[in-house]
Amino acid sequence: MERMTETPFRPREKLVEKQKYFQNIHKHTYLKGPFDKITSVAIPLALAGTVTFMIARGIYNMSHGIGKKENFNDMLKILALFSAVNFTWILAQPNSIHRGYGKMEDSMRTHLK
């Protein structure tokens, strides 16, 4: 019987060469290779910078009274209007969810009688 094998994706010599490179490094797996500076330095610095900027902007806005309650009330009015329009659109749909609940409640009423 013939043995069916698939040709390897990489030659064995290159695989051994790569294995030697990674086995000789005494770091975590995610810090091996050319991208270790990105994962261990750049991404944490970017996150720390973003958080610092957002906190500083919030403190500045609070100390200068930017974003007070008047703006918040306007946002609530817009949100309420959007919710009402959305709800009426949902009710106008032919296969709306609320109709399914109504049928379920009707069937429960008939079973409970």
PDB file as gemmi writes it, atoms N, CA and C in Angstrom:
CRYST1    1.000    1.000    1.000  90.00  90.00  90.00 P 1                      
ATOM      1  N   MET A   1       0.832  -1.169   0.000  1.00  0.00           N  
ATOM      2  CA  MET A   1       0.000   0.000   0.000  1.00  0.00           C  
ATOM      3  C   MET A   1       0.888   1.248   0.000  1.00  0.00           C  
ATOM      4  N   GLU A   2       0.553   2.208  -0.834  1.00  0.00           N  
ATOM      5  CA  GLU A   2       1.344   3.429  -0.914  1.00  0.00           C  
ATOM      6  C   GLU A   2       1.018   4.361   0.239  1.00  0.00           C  
ATOM      7  N   ARG A   3       2.047   5.009   0.693  1.00  0.00           N  
ATOM      8  CA  ARG A   3       1.854   5.978   1.771  1.00  0.00           C  
ATOM      9  C   ARG A   3       1.674   7.353   1.135  1.00  0.00           C  
ATOM     10  N   MET A   4       0.547   7.992   1.420  1.00  0.00           N  
ATOM     11  CA  MET A   4       0.257   9.286   0.818  1.00  0.00           C  
ATOM     12  C   MET A   4       0.718  10.385   1.770  1.00  0.00           C  
ATOM     13  N   THR A   5       1.658  11.148   1.337  1.00  0.00           N  
ATOM     14  CA  THR A   5       2.133  12.267   2.145  1.00  0.00           C  
ATOM     15  C   THR A   5       2.074  13.534   1.320  1.00  0.00           C  
ATOM     16  N   GLU A   6       1.948  14.605   2.028  1.00  0.00           N  
ATOM     17  CA  GLU A   6       1.876  15.907   1.385  1.00  0.00           C  
ATOM     18  C   GLU A   6       3.243  16.567   1.479  1.00  0.00           C  
ATOM     19  N   THR A   7       3.600  17.316   0.468  1.00  0.00           N  
ATOM     20  CA  THR A   7       4.880  18.017   0.527  1.00  0.00           C  
ATOM     21  C   THR A   7       4.796  19.119   1.573  1.00  0.00           C  
ATOM     22  N   PRO A   8       5.861  19.333   2.325  1.00  0.00           N  
ATOM     23  CA  PRO A   8       5.816  20.352   3.377  1.00  0.00           C  
ATOM     24  C   PRO A   8       5.758  21.757   2.782  1.00  0.00           C  
ATOM     25  N   PHE A   9       5.202  22.687   3.573  1.00  0.00           N  
ATOM     26  CA  PHE A   9       5.101  24.067   3.114  1.00  0.00           C  
ATOM     27  C   PHE A   9       6.465  24.739   3.083  1.00  0.00           C  
ATOM     28  N   ARG A  10       7.322  24.387   4.013  1.00  0.00           N  
ATOM     29  CA  ARG A  10       8.679  24.945   4.071  1.00  0.00           C  
ATOM     30  C   ARG A  10       9.685  23.801   4.023  1.00  0.00           C  
ATOM     31  N   PRO A  11      10.826  24.068   3.455  1.00  0.00           N  
ATOM     32  CA  PRO A  11      11.881  23.045   3.511  1.00  0.00           C  
ATOM     33  C   PRO A  11      12.331  22.828   4.958  1.00  0.00           C  
ATOM     34  N   ARG A  12      12.726  21.629   5.270  1.00  0.00           N  
ATOM     35  CA  ARG A  12      13.121  21.267   6.632  1.00  0.00           C  
ATOM     36  C   ARG A  12      14.300  22.103   7.132  1.00  0.00           C  
ATOM     37  N   GLU A  13      15.212  22.468   6.238  1.00  0.00           N  
ATOM     38  CA  GLU A  13      16.382  23.246   6.655  1.00  0.00           C  
ATOM     39  C   GLU A  13      15.978  24.624   7.166  1.00  0.00           C  
ATOM     40  N   LYS A  14      15.033  25.266   6.476  1.00  0.00           N  
ATOM     41  CA  LYS A  14      14.587  26.593   6.916  1.00  0.00           C  
ATOM     42  C   LYS A  14      13.827  26.496   8.234  1.00  0.00           C  
ATOM     43  N   LEU A  15      13.075  25.434   8.399  1.00  0.00           N  
ATOM     44  CA  LEU A  15      12.328  25.245   9.638  1.00  0.00           C  
ATOM     45  C   LEU A  15      13.274  25.077  10.821  1.00  0.00           C  
ATOM     46  N   VAL A  16      14.321  24.282  10.642  1.00  0.00           N  
ATOM     47  CA  VAL A  16      15.309  24.087  11.710  1.00  0.00           C  
ATOM     48  C   VAL A  16      16.015  25.400  12.021  1.00  0.00           C  
ATOM     49  N   GLU A  17      16.305  26.182  10.988  1.00  0.00           N  
ATOM     50  CA  GLU A  17      16.967  27.478  11.184  1.00  0.00           C  
ATOM     51  C   GLU A  17      16.081  28.426  12.006  1.00  0.00           C  
ATOM     52  N   LYS A  18      14.795  28.475  11.687  1.00  0.00           N  
ATOM     53  CA  LYS A  18      13.865  29.329  12.440  1.00  0.00           C  
ATOM     54  C   LYS A  18      13.709  28.826  13.872  1.00  0.00           C  
ATOM     55  N   GLN A  19      13.632  27.505  14.041  1.00  0.00           N  
ATOM     56  CA  GLN A  19      13.489  26.950  15.387  1.00  0.00           C  
ATOM     57  C   GLN A  19      14.689  27.306  16.254  1.00  0.00           C  
ATOM     58  N   LYS A  20      15.881  27.244  15.693  1.00  0.00           N  
ATOM     59  CA  LYS A  20      17.078  27.603  16.462  1.00  0.00           C  
ATOM     60  C   LYS A  20      17.011  29.055  16.908  1.00  0.00           C  
ATOM     61  N   TYR A  21      16.556  29.929  16.007  1.00  0.00           N  
ATOM     62  CA  TYR A  21      16.464  31.352  16.343  1.00  0.00           C  
ATOM     63  C   TYR A  21      15.516  31.565  17.522  1.00  0.00           C  
ATOM     64  N   PHE A  22      14.344  30.955  17.474  1.00  0.00           N  
ATOM     65  CA  PHE A  22      13.352  31.169  18.524  1.00  0.00           C  
ATOM     66  C   PHE A  22      13.692  30.419  19.808  1.00  0.00           C  
ATOM     67  N   GLN A  23      14.346  29.293  19.715  1.00  0.00           N  
ATOM     68  CA  GLN A  23      14.684  28.533  20.913  1.00  0.00           C  
ATOM     69  C   GLN A  23      15.831  29.161  21.686  1.00  0.00           C  
ATOM     70  N   ASN A  24      16.679  29.940  21.036  1.00  0.00           N  
ATOM     71  CA  ASN A  24      17.803  30.573  21.718  1.00  0.00           C  
ATOM     72  C   ASN A  24      17.418  31.869  22.422  1.00  0.00           C  
ATOM     73  N   ILE A  25      16.257  32.414  22.118  1.00  0.00           N  
ATOM     74  CA  ILE A  25      15.828  33.665  22.755  1.00  0.00           C  
ATOM     75  C   ILE A  25      15.129  33.330  24.066  1.00  0.00           C  
ATOM     76  N   HIS A  26      15.535  33.998  25.146  1.00  0.00           N  
ATOM     77  CA  HIS A  26      14.928  33.750  26.451  1.00  0.00           C  
ATOM     78  C   HIS A  26      13.918  34.844  26.774  1.00  0.00           C  
ATOM     79  N   LYS A  27      12.869  34.907  25.976  1.00  0.00           N  
ATOM     80  CA  LYS A  27      11.778  35.861  26.189  1.00  0.00           C  
ATOM     81  C   LYS A  27      10.467  35.115  26.013  1.00  0.00           C  
ATOM     82  N   HIS A  28       9.361  35.806  26.344  1.00  0.00           N  
ATOM     83  CA  HIS A  28       8.051  35.221  26.099  1.00  0.00           C  
ATOM     84  C   HIS A  28       7.817  35.115  24.598  1.00  0.00           C  
ATOM     85  N   THR A  29       6.907  34.261  24.215  1.00  0.00           N  
ATOM     86  CA  THR A  29       6.658  34.018  22.797  1.00  0.00           C  
ATOM     87  C   THR A  29       6.238  35.284  22.071  1.00  0.00           C  
ATOM     88  N   TYR A  30       5.372  36.104  22.698  1.00  0.00           N  
ATOM     89  CA  TYR A  30       4.890  37.298  22.014  1.00  0.00           C  
ATOM     90  C   TYR A  30       5.960  38.381  21.916  1.00  0.00           C  
ATOM     91  N   LEU A  31       7.091  38.228  22.597  1.00  0.00           N  
ATOM     92  CA  LEU A  31       8.176  39.199  22.512  1.00  0.00           C  
ATOM     93  C   LEU A  31       9.296  38.737  21.593  1.00  0.00           C  
ATOM     94  N   LYS A  32       9.109  37.629  20.918  1.00  0.00           N  
ATOM     95  CA  LYS A  32      10.143  37.125  20.027  1.00  0.00           C  
ATOM     96  C   LYS A  32       9.891  37.650  18.622  1.00  0.00           C  
ATOM     97  N   GLY A  33      10.939  37.916  17.924  1.00  0.00           N  
ATOM     98  CA  GLY A  33      10.807  38.341  16.544  1.00  0.00           C  
ATOM     99  C   GLY A  33      10.888  39.845  16.385  1.00  0.00           C  
ATOM    100  N   PRO A  34      10.589  40.321  15.176  1.00  0.00           N  
ATOM    101  CA  PRO A  34      10.790  41.742  14.875  1.00  0.00           C  
ATOM    102  C   PRO A  34       9.728  42.673  15.459  1.00  0.00           C  
ATOM    103  N   PHE A  35       8.608  42.149  15.928  1.00  0.00           N  
ATOM    104  CA  PHE A  35       7.525  43.009  16.392  1.00  0.00           C  
ATOM    105  C   PHE A  35       7.482  43.156  17.906  1.00  0.00           C  
ATOM    106  N   ASP A  36       8.534  42.772  18.619  1.00  0.00           N  
ATOM    107  CA  ASP A  36       8.485  42.839  20.078  1.00  0.00           C  
ATOM    108  C   ASP A  36       8.456  44.274  20.582  1.00  0.00           C  
ATOM    109  N   LYS A  37       9.047  45.207  19.843  1.00  0.00           N  
ATOM    110  CA  LYS A  37       9.008  46.605  20.273  1.00  0.00           C  
ATOM    111  C   LYS A  37       7.606  47.183  20.126  1.00  0.00           C  
ATOM    112  N   ILE A  38       6.864  46.707  19.150  1.00  0.00           N  
ATOM    113  CA  ILE A  38       5.494  47.196  18.966  1.00  0.00           C  
ATOM    114  C   ILE A  38       4.609  46.692  20.094  1.00  0.00           C  
ATOM    115  N   THR A  39       4.717  45.390  20.409  1.00  0.00           N  
ATOM    116  CA  THR A  39       3.816  44.826  21.412  1.00  0.00           C  
ATOM    117  C   THR A  39       4.165  45.247  22.821  1.00  0.00           C  
ATOM    118  N   SER A  40       5.431  45.466  23.102  1.00  0.00           N  
ATOM    119  CA  SER A  40       5.804  45.758  24.484  1.00  0.00           C  
ATOM    120  C   SER A  40       6.024  47.235  24.761  1.00  0.00           C  
ATOM    121  N   VAL A  41       6.165  48.069  23.731  1.00  0.00           N  
ATOM    122  CA  VAL A  41       6.447  49.486  23.966  1.00  0.00           C  
ATOM    123  C   VAL A  41       5.392  50.386  23.326  1.00  0.00           C  
ATOM    124  N   ALA A  42       5.177  50.253  22.034  1.00  0.00           N  
ATOM    125  CA  ALA A  42       4.341  51.208  21.310  1.00  0.00           C  
ATOM    126  C   ALA A  42       2.875  51.149  21.725  1.00  0.00           C  
ATOM    127  N   ILE A  43       2.310  49.957  21.819  1.00  0.00           N  
ATOM    128  CA  ILE A  43       0.889  49.841  22.161  1.00  0.00           C  
ATOM    129  C   ILE A  43       0.614  50.325  23.580  1.00  0.00           C  
ATOM    130  N   PRO A  44       1.380  49.917  24.608  1.00  0.00           N  
ATOM    131  CA  PRO A  44       1.125  50.470  25.950  1.00  0.00           C  
ATOM    132  C   PRO A  44       1.321  51.984  26.029  1.00  0.00           C  
ATOM    133  N   LEU A  45       2.312  52.525  25.315  1.00  0.00           N  
ATOM    134  CA  LEU A  45       2.498  53.980  25.309  1.00  0.00           C  
ATOM    135  C   LEU A  45       1.320  54.688  24.653  1.00  0.00           C  
ATOM    136  N   ALA A  46       0.801  54.123  23.574  1.00  0.00           N  
ATOM    137  CA  ALA A  46      -0.356  54.725  22.913  1.00  0.00           C  
ATOM    138  C   ALA A  46      -1.575  54.702  23.827  1.00  0.00           C  
ATOM    139  N   LEU A  47      -1.791  53.581  24.524  1.00  0.00           N  
ATOM    140  CA  LEU A  47      -2.926  53.504  25.454  1.00  0.00           C  
ATOM    141  C   LEU A  47      -2.771  54.494  26.596  1.00  0.00           C  
ATOM    142  N   ALA A  48      -1.581  54.580  27.170  1.00  0.00           N  
ATOM    143  CA  ALA A  48      -1.350  55.512  28.274  1.00  0.00           C  
ATOM    144  C   ALA A  48      -1.525  56.953  27.811  1.00  0.00           C  
ATOM    145  N   GLY A  49      -1.047  57.276  26.624  1.00  0.00           N  
ATOM    146  CA  GLY A  49      -1.207  58.626  26.092  1.00  0.00           C  
ATOM    147  C   GLY A  49      -2.657  58.986  25.851  1.00  0.00           C  
ATOM    148  N   THR A  50      -3.428  58.041  25.313  1.00  0.00           N  
ATOM    149  CA  THR A  50      -4.844  58.288  25.062  1.00  0.00           C  
ATOM    150  C   THR A  50      -5.599  58.504  26.362  1.00  0.00           C  
ATOM    151  N   VAL A  51      -5.339  57.667  27.351  1.00  0.00           N  
ATOM    152  CA  VAL A  51      -6.017  57.795  28.648  1.00  0.00           C  
ATOM    153  C   VAL A  51      -5.654  59.119  29.310  1.00  0.00           C  
ATOM    154  N   THR A  52      -4.395  59.489  29.273  1.00  0.00           N  
ATOM    155  CA  THR A  52      -3.961  60.756  29.865  1.00  0.00           C  
ATOM    156  C   THR A  52      -4.639  61.937  29.178  1.00  0.00           C  
ATOM    157  N   PHE A  53      -4.708  61.906  27.853  1.00  0.00           N  
ATOM    158  CA  PHE A  53      -5.368  62.982  27.110  1.00  0.00           C  
ATOM    159  C   PHE A  53      -6.841  63.086  27.481  1.00  0.00           C  
ATOM    160  N   MET A  54      -7.540  61.948  27.563  1.00  0.00           N  
ATOM    161  CA  MET A  54      -8.971  61.975  27.873  1.00  0.00           C  
ATOM    162  C   MET A  54      -9.227  62.477  29.292  1.00  0.00           C  
ATOM    163  N   ILE A  55      -8.398  62.074  30.241  1.00  0.00           N  
ATOM    164  CA  ILE A  55      -8.555  62.551  31.619  1.00  0.00           C  
ATOM    165  C   ILE A  55      -8.286  64.049  31.686  1.00  0.00           C  
ATOM    166  N   ALA A  56      -7.229  64.514  31.018  1.00  0.00           N  
ATOM    167  CA  ALA A  56      -6.906  65.943  31.026  1.00  0.00           C  
ATOM    168  C   ALA A  56      -8.012  66.760  30.372  1.00  0.00           C  
ATOM    169  N   ARG A  57      -8.569  66.262  29.279  1.00  0.00           N  
ATOM    170  CA  ARG A  57      -9.660  66.978  28.615  1.00  0.00           C  
ATOM    171  C   ARG A  57     -10.888  67.045  29.508  1.00  0.00           C  
ATOM    172  N   GLY A  58     -11.197  65.956  30.222  1.00  0.00           N  
ATOM    173  CA  GLY A  58     -12.332  65.960  31.138  1.00  0.00           C  
ATOM    174  C   GLY A  58     -12.146  66.945  32.275  1.00  0.00           C  
ATOM    175  N   ILE A  59     -10.940  66.993  32.839  1.00  0.00           N  
ATOM    176  CA  ILE A  59     -10.664  67.944  33.929  1.00  0.00           C  
ATOM    177  C   ILE A  59     -10.766  69.376  33.412  1.00  0.00           C  
ATOM    178  N   TYR A  60     -10.235  69.643  32.222  1.00  0.00           N  
ATOM    179  CA  TYR A  60     -10.314  70.983  31.634  1.00  0.00           C  
ATOM    180  C   TYR A  60     -11.770  71.386  31.410  1.00  0.00           C  
ATOM    181  N   ASN A  61     -12.565  70.477  30.830  1.00  0.00           N  
ATOM    182  CA  ASN A  61     -13.974  70.781  30.562  1.00  0.00           C  
ATOM    183  C   ASN A  61     -14.739  71.021  31.855  1.00  0.00           C  
ATOM    184  N   MET A  62     -14.464  70.227  32.902  1.00  0.00           N  
ATOM    185  CA  MET A  62     -15.160  70.429  34.177  1.00  0.00           C  
ATOM    186  C   MET A  62     -14.766  71.749  34.814  1.00  0.00           C  
ATOM    187  N   SER A  63     -13.498  72.109  34.739  1.00  0.00           N  
ATOM    188  CA  SER A  63     -13.056  73.340  35.392  1.00  0.00           C  
ATOM    189  C   SER A  63     -13.533  74.586  34.654  1.00  0.00           C  
ATOM    190  N   HIS A  64     -13.803  74.486  33.344  1.00  0.00           N  
ATOM    191  CA  HIS A  64     -14.279  75.633  32.576  1.00  0.00           C  
ATOM    192  C   HIS A  64     -15.783  75.592  32.334  1.00  0.00           C  
ATOM    193  N   GLY A  65     -16.469  74.601  32.877  1.00  0.00           N  
ATOM    194  CA  GLY A  65     -17.927  74.536  32.753  1.00  0.00           C  
ATOM    195  C   GLY A  65     -18.413  74.132  31.380  1.00  0.00           C  
ATOM    196  N   ILE A  66     -17.600  73.446  30.625  1.00  0.00           N  
ATOM    197  CA  ILE A  66     -18.012  72.990  29.295  1.00  0.00           C  
ATOM    198  C   ILE A  66     -18.769  71.678  29.464  1.00  0.00           C  
ATOM    199  N   GLY A  67     -19.913  71.563  28.778  1.00  0.00           N  
ATOM    200  CA  GLY A  67     -20.705  70.344  28.874  1.00  0.00           C  
ATOM    201  C   GLY A  67     -21.575  70.313  30.103  1.00  0.00           C  
ATOM    202  N   LYS A  68     -22.152  71.469  30.451  1.00  0.00           N  
ATOM    203  CA  LYS A  68     -22.997  71.527  31.647  1.00  0.00           C  
ATOM    204  C   LYS A  68     -24.338  70.869  31.392  1.00  0.00           C  
ATOM    205  N   LYS A  69     -25.247  70.999  32.355  1.00  0.00           N  
ATOM    206  CA  LYS A  69     -26.508  70.282  32.325  1.00  0.00           C  
ATOM    207  C   LYS A  69     -27.411  70.725  31.179  1.00  0.00           C  
ATOM    208  N   GLU A  70     -27.315  71.994  30.720  1.00  0.00           N  
ATOM    209  CA  GLU A  70     -28.170  72.448  29.619  1.00  0.00           C  
ATOM    210  C   GLU A  70     -27.904  71.609  28.371  1.00  0.00           C  
ATOM    211  N   ASN A  71     -26.651  71.384  28.087  1.00  0.00           N  
ATOM    212  CA  ASN A  71     -26.307  70.558  26.933  1.00  0.00           C  
ATOM    213  C   ASN A  71     -26.794  69.130  27.130  1.00  0.00           C  
ATOM    214  N   PHE A  72     -26.727  68.646  28.352  1.00  0.00           N  
ATOM    215  CA  PHE A  72     -27.172  67.288  28.652  1.00  0.00           C  
ATOM    216  C   PHE A  72     -28.680  67.163  28.451  1.00  0.00           C  
ATOM    217  N   ASN A  73     -29.451  68.191  28.862  1.00  0.00           N  
ATOM    218  CA  ASN A  73     -30.904  68.159  28.675  1.00  0.00           C  
ATOM    219  C   ASN A  73     -31.262  68.154  27.197  1.00  0.00           C  
ATOM    220  N   ASP A  74     -30.538  68.926  26.386  1.00  0.00           N  
ATOM    221  CA  ASP A  74     -30.782  68.908  24.945  1.00  0.00           C  
ATOM    222  C   ASP A  74     -30.507  67.526  24.365  1.00  0.00           C  
ATOM    223  N   MET A  75     -29.449  66.894  24.842  1.00  0.00           N  
ATOM    224  CA  MET A  75     -29.149  65.544  24.367  1.00  0.00           C  
ATOM    225  C   MET A  75     -30.255  64.572  24.762  1.00  0.00           C  
ATOM    226  N   LEU A  76     -30.800  64.729  25.980  1.00  0.00           N  
ATOM    227  CA  LEU A  76     -31.885  63.844  26.412  1.00  0.00           C  
ATOM    228  C   LEU A  76     -33.131  64.034  25.562  1.00  0.00           C  
ATOM    229  N   LYS A  77     -33.440  65.288  25.179  1.00  0.00           N  
ATOM    230  CA  LYS A  77     -34.602  65.541  24.323  1.00  0.00           C  
ATOM    231  C   LYS A  77     -34.429  64.865  22.969  1.00  0.00           C  
ATOM    232  N   ILE A  78     -33.237  64.980  22.401  1.00  0.00           N  
ATOM    233  CA  ILE A  78     -32.970  64.350  21.103  1.00  0.00           C  
ATOM    234  C   ILE A  78     -33.061  62.834  21.223  1.00  0.00           C  
ATOM    235  N   LEU A  79     -32.532  62.285  22.309  1.00  0.00           N  
ATOM    236  CA  LEU A  79     -32.588  60.841  22.520  1.00  0.00           C  
ATOM    237  C   LEU A  79     -34.024  60.358  22.686  1.00  0.00           C  
ATOM    238  N   ALA A  80     -34.852  61.126  23.416  1.00  0.00           N  
ATOM    239  CA  ALA A  80     -36.255  60.752  23.601  1.00  0.00           C  
ATOM    240  C   ALA A  80     -37.000  60.790  22.274  1.00  0.00           C  
ATOM    241  N   LEU A  81     -36.746  61.813  21.460  1.00  0.00           N  
ATOM    242  CA  LEU A  81     -37.392  61.909  20.154  1.00  0.00           C  
ATOM    243  C   LEU A  81     -36.975  60.746  19.263  1.00  0.00           C  
ATOM    244  N   PHE A  82     -35.696  60.429  19.255  1.00  0.00           N  
ATOM    245  CA  PHE A  82     -35.201  59.314  18.454  1.00  0.00           C  
ATOM    246  C   PHE A  82     -35.818  57.994  18.910  1.00  0.00           C  
ATOM    247  N   SER A  83     -35.938  57.815  20.229  1.00  0.00           N  
ATOM    248  CA  SER A  83     -36.523  56.580  20.758  1.00  0.00           C  
ATOM    249  C   SER A  83     -37.984  56.461  20.363  1.00  0.00           C  
ATOM    250  N   ALA A  84     -38.725  57.581  20.418  1.00  0.00           N  
ATOM    251  CA  ALA A  84     -40.142  57.549  20.051  1.00  0.00           C  
ATOM    252  C   ALA A  84     -40.307  57.210  18.576  1.00  0.00           C  
ATOM    253  N   VAL A  85     -39.497  57.814  17.723  1.00  0.00           N  
ATOM    254  CA  VAL A  85     -39.574  57.523  16.289  1.00  0.00           C  
ATOM    255  C   VAL A  85     -39.218  56.070  16.034  1.00  0.00           C  
ATOM    256  N   ASN A  86     -38.199  55.586  16.697  1.00  0.00           N  
ATOM    257  CA  ASN A  86     -37.781  54.200  16.535  1.00  0.00           C  
ATOM    258  C   ASN A  86     -38.874  53.238  16.990  1.00  0.00           C  
ATOM    259  N   PHE A  87     -39.500  53.543  18.116  1.00  0.00           N  
ATOM    260  CA  PHE A  87     -40.533  52.663  18.656  1.00  0.00           C  
ATOM    261  C   PHE A  87     -41.745  52.615  17.737  1.00  0.00           C  
ATOM    262  N   THR A  88     -42.161  53.795  17.197  1.00  0.00           N  
ATOM    263  CA  THR A  88     -43.310  53.787  16.287  1.00  0.00           C  
ATOM    264  C   THR A  88     -42.970  53.050  15.000  1.00  0.00           C  
ATOM    265  N   TRP A  89     -41.729  53.124  14.550  1.00  0.00           N  
ATOM    266  CA  TRP A  89     -41.337  52.384  13.356  1.00  0.00           C  
ATOM    267  C   TRP A  89     -41.405  50.882  13.617  1.00  0.00           C  
ATOM    268  N   ILE A  90     -40.964  50.458  14.803  1.00  0.00           N  
ATOM    269  CA  ILE A  90     -41.014  49.035  15.152  1.00  0.00           C  
ATOM    270  C   ILE A  90     -42.455  48.555  15.204  1.00  0.00           C  
ATOM    271  N   LEU A  91     -43.350  49.376  15.780  1.00  0.00           N  
ATOM    272  CA  LEU A  91     -44.755  48.978  15.870  1.00  0.00           C  
ATOM    273  C   LEU A  91     -45.411  48.902  14.500  1.00  0.00           C  
ATOM    274  N   ALA A  92     -44.934  49.689  13.545  1.00  0.00           N  
ATOM    275  CA  ALA A  92     -45.535  49.703  12.214  1.00  0.00           C  
ATOM    276  C   ALA A  92     -45.097  48.521  11.358  1.00  0.00           C  
ATOM    277  N   GLN A  93     -44.107  47.779  11.780  1.00  0.00           N  
ATOM    278  CA  GLN A  93     -43.611  46.654  10.989  1.00  0.00           C  
ATOM    279  C   GLN A  93     -44.621  45.506  11.018  1.00  0.00           C  
ATOM    280  N   PRO A  94     -44.812  44.823   9.869  1.00  0.00           N  
ATOM    281  CA  PRO A  94     -45.814  43.750   9.821  1.00  0.00           C  
ATOM    282  C   PRO A  94     -45.471  42.551  10.702  1.00  0.00           C  
ATOM    283  N   ASN A  95     -44.211  42.192  10.798  1.00  0.00           N  
ATOM    284  CA  ASN A  95     -43.820  41.047  11.619  1.00  0.00           C  
ATOM    285  C   ASN A  95     -43.133  41.533  12.876  1.00  0.00           C  
ATOM    286  N   SER A  96     -43.769  42.431  13.557  1.00  0.00           N  
ATOM    287  CA  SER A  96     -43.149  43.064  14.710  1.00  0.00           C  
ATOM    288  C   SER A  96     -43.079  42.105  15.886  1.00  0.00           C  
ATOM    289  N   ILE A  97     -42.140  42.369  16.756  1.00  0.00           N  
ATOM    290  CA  ILE A  97     -41.936  41.519  17.930  1.00  0.00           C  
ATOM    291  C   ILE A  97     -43.140  41.579  18.862  1.00  0.00           C  
ATOM    292  N   HIS A  98     -43.718  42.776  19.012  1.00  0.00           N  
ATOM    293  CA  HIS A  98     -44.806  42.907  19.982  1.00  0.00           C  
ATOM    294  C   HIS A  98     -46.010  42.074  19.589  1.00  0.00           C  
ATOM    295  N   ARG A  99     -46.222  41.853  18.289  1.00  0.00           N  
ATOM    296  CA  ARG A  99     -47.353  41.022  17.873  1.00  0.00           C  
ATOM    297  C   ARG A  99     -47.126  39.568  18.285  1.00  0.00           C  
ATOM    298  N   GLY A 100     -45.876  39.130  18.249  1.00  0.00           N  
ATOM    299  CA  GLY A 100     -45.567  37.779  18.695  1.00  0.00           C  
ATOM    300  C   GLY A 100     -45.848  37.602  20.172  1.00  0.00           C  
ATOM    301  N   TYR A 101     -45.525  38.614  20.967  1.00  0.00           N  
ATOM    302  CA  TYR A 101     -45.816  38.539  22.390  1.00  0.00           C  
ATOM    303  C   TYR A 101     -47.316  38.534  22.635  1.00  0.00           C  
ATOM    304  N   GLY A 102     -48.049  39.306  21.834  1.00  0.00           N  
ATOM    305  CA  GLY A 102     -49.499  39.323  21.993  1.00  0.00           C  
ATOM    306  C   GLY A 102     -50.093  37.949  21.746  1.00  0.00           C  
ATOM    307  N   LYS A 103     -49.629  37.270  20.715  1.00  0.00           N  
ATOM    308  CA  LYS A 103     -50.120  35.926  20.426  1.00  0.00           C  
ATOM    309  C   LYS A 103     -49.777  34.978  21.567  1.00  0.00           C  
ATOM    310  N   MET A 104     -48.587  35.128  22.105  1.00  0.00           N  
ATOM    311  CA  MET A 104     -48.184  34.259  23.197  1.00  0.00           C  
ATOM    312  C   MET A 104     -49.059  34.507  24.422  1.00  0.00           C  
ATOM    313  N   GLU A 105     -49.349  35.783  24.708  1.00  0.00           N  
ATOM    314  CA  GLU A 105     -50.197  36.093  25.855  1.00  0.00           C  
ATOM    315  C   GLU A 105     -51.605  35.561  25.642  1.00  0.00           C  
ATOM    316  N   ASP A 106     -52.124  35.668  24.405  1.00  0.00           N  
ATOM    317  CA  ASP A 106     -53.459  35.146  24.128  1.00  0.00           C  
ATOM    318  C   ASP A 106     -53.505  33.635  24.329  1.00  0.00           C  
ATOM    319  N   SER A 107     -52.473  32.947  23.869  1.00  0.00           N  
ATOM    320  CA  SER A 107     -52.476  31.494  24.034  1.00  0.00           C  
ATOM    321  C   SER A 107     -52.348  31.119  25.508  1.00  0.00           C  
ATOM    322  N   MET A 108     -51.613  31.920  26.274  1.00  0.00           N  
ATOM    323  CA  MET A 108     -51.503  31.641  27.708  1.00  0.00           C  
ATOM    324  C   MET A 108     -52.839  31.876  28.401  1.00  0.00           C  
ATOM    325  N   ARG A 109     -53.569  32.902  27.968  1.00  0.00           N  
ATOM    326  CA  ARG A 109     -54.876  33.176  28.577  1.00  0.00           C  
ATOM    327  C   ARG A 109     -55.848  32.033  28.314  1.00  0.00           C  
ATOM    328  N   THR A 110     -55.808  31.490  27.088  1.00  0.00           N  
ATOM    329  CA  THR A 110     -56.728  30.398  26.785  1.00  0.00           C  
ATOM    330  C   THR A 110     -56.373  29.147  27.581  1.00  0.00           C  
ATOM    331  N   HIS A 111     -55.089  28.916  27.818  1.00  0.00           N  
ATOM    332  CA  HIS A 111     -54.690  27.743  28.593  1.00  0.00           C  
ATOM    333  C   HIS A 111     -54.997  27.914  30.073  1.00  0.00           C  
ATOM    334  N   LEU A 112     -54.954  29.132  30.556  1.00  0.00           N  
ATOM    335  CA  LEU A 112     -55.194  29.366  31.974  1.00  0.00           C  
ATOM    336  C   LEU A 112     -56.674  29.355  32.328  1.00  0.00           C  
ATOM    337  N   LYS A 113     -57.547  29.519  31.332  1.00  0.00           N  
ATOM    338  CA  LYS A 113     -58.987  29.550  31.627  1.00  0.00           C  
ATOM    339  C   LYS A 113     -59.520  28.198  31.997  1.00  0.00           C  
TER     340      LYS A 113                                                      
END                                                                             
